[in-house]
Amino acid sequence: MKEFTMTFDVDGTETTETFILGGWWEYDAAITASHVLLPRSRAENIFTVLDTQGLDSMTGTWNMDIMLDSSRNIEGDLITILENHGYHVGNQTADTSVAIGVNWGYTGAQLSNSIDPMMIIAIAILLLLIILTGYLVIYNVFQISVTGDIRFYGLLKTIGTTGRQISLIIRIQALTLSLVGIPLGLIAGYLIGVRITPVILAQLNGVQIETVSASPMIFIVSAVFSLETVRADSYWLLWSFVSYMCATDHI
């Protein structure tokens, strides 16, 4: 039999006890607290030796863990279960009163139940601004690029190049630049988000982040969004601009 010694506090009195290890489980680093299970007889013996009755809010209480089939509205489901069995949440001195608590790990799931319409609108506006900003950045880059090449495209028209051919040249150039720029942007985003950011956060709060996962969907959506934005700009902005330039004989 293996023994272990532990120092702990009982009603404000520090005591050191030696116990016989009956079993153990792996410690979860994500949990901020751990516990030791003792027989009730041993706990009562400690109370007798220290001349106390366990006056804290936890001693002498019975705990029960419940796993539900859904993480949505956990608190409401627990209240319904208690009411169906003749209990309620309230004054803890009553015999039919039960205290409940939701595991912190499900805080994100509970957030979806408390989101009000204004928060949904704010999130939608934020996403719209991000998408619009990304689109305008690419749009302005193309506009500046085409404006700087007005004379070049005018010379192409002078030697007999049609507006459709000029537009095709510009689209091919845009797609070629996308094939180079998009992968470089994704690599830079990966290095900043997955490699550099955890190092910076560890320096700020002293917490060492062991693993950081990067979902492939983020990179796929980013690449598709950038490519489709380039295609839309090349079809709309550049075609309209080059068509106007060719129609007015502007060189």
KOLDREN-639207 format. One line per field, with one value per residue (C-alpha): residue number from 1; x, y, z. Coordinates in Angstrom, 1 decimal, always signed. Each point is the difference from the previous one (the first is absolute). Example, Ala and Ser with C-alpha at 12.3 -4.5 7.8 and 13.67 -1.06 7.14 Angstrom:
residues 2
nr: c(1,2)
east: c(+12.3,+1.4)
north: c(-4.5,+3.4)
up: c(+7.8,-0.7)
//
This chain:
residues 251
nr: c(1,2,3,4,5,6,7,8,9,10,11,12,13,14,15,16,17,18,19,20,21,22,23,24,25,26,27,28,29,30,31,32,33,34,35,36,37,38,39,40,41,42,43,44,45,46,47,48,49,50,51,52,53,54,55,56,57,58,59,60,61,62,63,64,65,66,67,68,69,70,71,72,73,74,75,76,77,78,79,80,81,82,83,84,85,86,87,88,89,90,91,92,93,94,95,96,97,98,99,100,101,102,103,104,105,106,107,108,109,110,111,112,113,114,115,116,117,118,119,120,121,122,123,124,125,126,127,128,129,130,131,132,133,134,135,136,137,138,139,140,141,142,143,144,145,146,147,148,149,150,151,152,153,154,155,156,157,158,159,160,161,162,163,164,165,166,167,168,169,170,171,172,173,174,175,176,177,178,179,180,181,182,183,184,185,186,187,188,189,190,191,192,193,194,195,196,197,198,199,200,201,202,203,204,205,206,207,208,209,210,211,212,213,214,215,216,217,218,219,220,221,222,223,224,225,226,227,228,229,230,231,232,233,234,235,236,237,238,239,240,241,242,243,244,245,246,247,248,249,250,251)
east: c(+0.0,+1.2,-0.4,+0.1,+0.0,-2.0,-0.4,-3.3,-2.3,-3.0,-2.2,+3.0,+2.3,+2.9,+0.5,+2.3,-1.4,+1.4,-2.3,+0.1,-0.2,-3.0,+0.1,+0.8,-0.7,+2.0,+0.1,-1.6,+2.1,-3.0,-1.7,+1.0,-0.8,+0.3,-1.4,+0.5,-2.8,-0.1,-2.3,-2.6,+1.3,+3.4,-1.4,-2.0,+3.2,+1.8,-2.9,+0.2,+3.7,-0.1,-3.2,-2.0,-3.0,+1.0,-1.5,+1.0,-2.6,+1.3,+0.5,-2.9,-1.6,-0.9,+1.0,-1.4,+1.3,-2.6,+0.9,-2.7,-0.3,+0.2,+2.2,-2.6,-2.0,+1.6,-1.1,-3.6,+0.0,+1.4,-2.8,-2.6,+1.4,+0.0,-3.6,-1.1,+1.4,-1.4,+3.1,+0.8,+2.9,+0.0,+0.4,+2.7,-1.4,-3.2,-0.1,-1.2,+2.6,+2.8,+3.0,+0.9,+3.0,+0.9,+3.5,+2.2,+1.0,-3.5,+0.1,+0.3,-3.1,-2.0,+1.0,-2.2,-3.1,+0.7,+0.8,-2.5,-1.1,+2.3,+3.1,-1.0,-0.3,+3.4,+1.7,-1.6,+1.1,+3.5,+0.2,-1.3,+2.6,+2.8,-1.3,-0.5,+3.5,+1.6,-1.9,+0.8,+3.7,+0.2,-2.2,+2.2,+3.2,-1.4,-1.2,+3.4,+1.7,-2.3,+0.2,+3.8,-0.1,-2.4,+2.7,+1.0,-3.6,-0.5,+3.0,-1.4,-3.2,+1.9,+1.7,-3.4,-0.7,-3.7,-1.6,-0.9,+3.6,+1.3,-2.5,+1.2,+3.6,-0.9,-1.9,+2.8,+2.4,-2.3,-0.3,+3.7,+0.7,-2.7,+1.7,+3.1,-1.5,-2.7,+2.4,+2.5,-2.8,-1.2,+3.5,+0.5,-3.3,+0.9,+3.4,-1.6,-3.1,+1.3,+3.7,+0.6,-3.2,+0.2,+3.6,-1.2,-2.9,+2.3,+2.2,-3.0,-1.9,+2.6,-2.0,+1.8,-2.2,+1.1,-2.1,-1.8,-2.2,-0.7,-3.1,+0.5,-3.4,+1.3,+2.7,-2.4,-2.6,+2.6,+1.5,-3.4,-1.1,+3.2,-0.2,-3.7,+0.6,+2.8,-2.3,-2.9,+2.3,+1.6,-3.4,-1.7,+2.6,+2.6,-2.5,-1.9,+3.2,+1.6,-3.2,-0.3,+3.6,-0.4,-3.2,+1.4,+3.3,+1.9,+3.7)
north: c(+0.0,+3.4,+3.0,+3.7,+3.0,+3.2,+3.3,+1.8,+2.4,-1.0,+2.9,+2.3,-2.5,-1.5,-3.7,-2.7,-3.5,-3.2,-2.1,-3.4,+0.4,-2.0,+1.2,+3.0,+1.6,+2.1,+3.7,+2.2,+3.1,+1.9,-0.2,+2.7,-2.2,-3.7,-1.9,-3.1,-2.4,-1.1,-2.4,+1.7,-1.8,+1.5,+3.5,-0.3,-1.2,+3.1,+2.2,-1.7,+0.5,+3.7,+0.5,+1.4,-1.0,+1.2,+3.5,+0.9,+0.0,-3.2,-2.4,-2.4,+0.7,-2.6,+0.6,-1.6,+0.4,-0.1,-0.4,+1.3,-0.8,+3.6,+2.9,+2.6,+1.5,-2.3,+2.2,+0.0,-3.8,-0.5,+2.2,-2.0,-3.3,+1.2,+1.2,-3.3,-1.7,+2.4,+2.1,+3.6,+2.4,+2.6,+0.1,-2.6,-0.5,-1.6,-3.8,+0.2,+2.6,-1.0,+2.1,-0.4,+1.1,-0.3,-1.2,+2.9,-2.0,+0.6,+3.8,+0.4,-2.1,+2.0,+3.2,-0.9,+0.0,+3.5,+1.8,+2.8,+1.4,+3.0,-2.2,-2.0,+3.2,+1.2,-3.2,+0.1,+3.6,-0.9,-2.9,+2.2,+2.7,-2.7,-1.3,+3.5,+1.1,-3.0,+0.6,+3.7,-0.6,-2.3,+2.3,+3.0,-1.9,-1.0,+3.5,+1.5,-2.6,+0.6,+3.8,-0.2,-2.1,+2.3,+0.8,-3.6,-1.2,+3.0,-1.1,-3.5,+1.4,+2.1,-3.1,-1.7,-1.8,-0.1,+0.9,-3.7,-1.0,+2.7,-1.1,-3.6,+1.1,+1.9,-3.0,-2.4,+2.4,+0.3,-3.8,-0.5,+2.5,-1.8,-3.3,+1.6,+2.3,-2.2,-2.8,+2.5,+1.7,-3.3,-0.9,+3.4,-0.3,-3.5,+1.1,+3.0,-1.7,-3.4,+0.6,+3.6,+0.8,-2.8,+1.1,+3.6,-1.0,-2.2,+3.0,+2.2,-2.3,-2.6,-2.9,-2.4,-1.2,-3.5,-0.7,+2.3,-1.5,+1.7,-1.1,-0.6,+1.5,+3.4,-0.1,-1.5,+2.7,+2.8,-1.3,-0.4,+3.5,+1.7,-1.8,+0.7,+3.7,+0.2,-1.6,+2.4,+3.0,-1.1,-0.6,+3.1,+2.8,-0.8,-0.8,+3.2,+2.1,-1.4,+0.2,+3.6,+0.7,-1.8,+1.8,+3.4,-0.7,+1.0,-0.7)
up: c(+0.0,-0.9,+2.3,-0.6,+2.2,-0.7,+1.8,-0.2,+1.7,+2.1,+1.3,+0.1,+1.7,-2.0,+0.5,-1.5,-0.5,-1.4,-2.2,-1.7,-3.8,-1.3,-3.5,-2.2,-3.4,-2.5,+0.8,-2.6,-0.6,-1.3,+3.5,+2.5,+3.0,+1.0,+2.9,+2.2,+1.0,+3.6,+1.9,+2.1,+3.1,-0.5,-0.5,+3.2,+1.8,-1.2,+1.3,+3.4,+0.3,-0.9,+2.0,-2.9,-2.0,-3.5,+0.0,-3.6,-2.8,-1.5,+2.9,+0.5,-3.3,-2.6,-3.6,-3.1,-3.5,-2.9,-3.6,-2.4,-3.7,-1.0,+1.2,-0.8,+2.9,+2.7,+2.9,-1.2,-0.5,+3.5,+1.5,-1.9,+1.3,+3.6,-0.3,-1.5,+3.1,+2.6,+0.5,-0.7,-0.2,+2.8,+3.8,+0.8,+3.5,-1.3,-0.4,-3.6,-1.0,-2.3,-1.2,-3.7,-2.0,-3.7,-0.9,-1.1,-3.1,-1.4,+0.4,-3.8,-0.6,+2.6,-1.7,-3.0,+2.2,+1.4,-3.3,-0.5,-3.4,+0.4,+0.4,-3.1,-1.9,+1.3,-1.0,-3.5,-0.5,+1.1,-2.4,-2.8,+0.7,-0.1,-3.3,-1.4,+1.1,-1.6,-3.2,-0.2,+0.7,-3.0,-2.1,+0.7,-0.8,-3.4,-0.7,+0.8,-2.1,-3.0,+0.3,+0.0,-3.2,-2.0,-2.6,-0.4,-0.7,-2.3,-2.0,-0.2,-1.4,-2.5,-1.5,-0.4,+3.3,+0.7,+3.3,+0.7,-0.6,+2.3,+2.7,-0.5,+0.5,+3.2,+1.4,-0.8,+1.7,+3.1,+0.3,-0.4,+2.8,+2.1,-0.4,+1.4,+2.6,+1.5,+1.1,+1.3,+2.0,+1.4,+1.0,+1.7,+1.8,+1.2,+1.3,+1.8,+1.3,+0.9,+0.7,+1.1,+1.8,+2.7,+0.7,+0.5,+2.2,+2.1,+0.7,+1.0,+2.4,+0.9,-1.4,-2.2,-2.8,-0.9,-3.1,-2.5,-2.6,-3.3,-1.8,-3.8,-0.6,+1.0,-2.7,-2.6,+0.6,+0.0,-3.3,-1.7,+1.3,-1.3,-3.4,-0.5,+0.9,-2.6,-2.6,+0.8,-0.1,-3.3,-1.6,+1.2,+0.8,-2.6,-2.8,+0.6,+0.3,-3.1,-2.0,+0.9,-1.0,-3.3,-0.8,+0.6,-1.8,+3.2,-0.1)
//
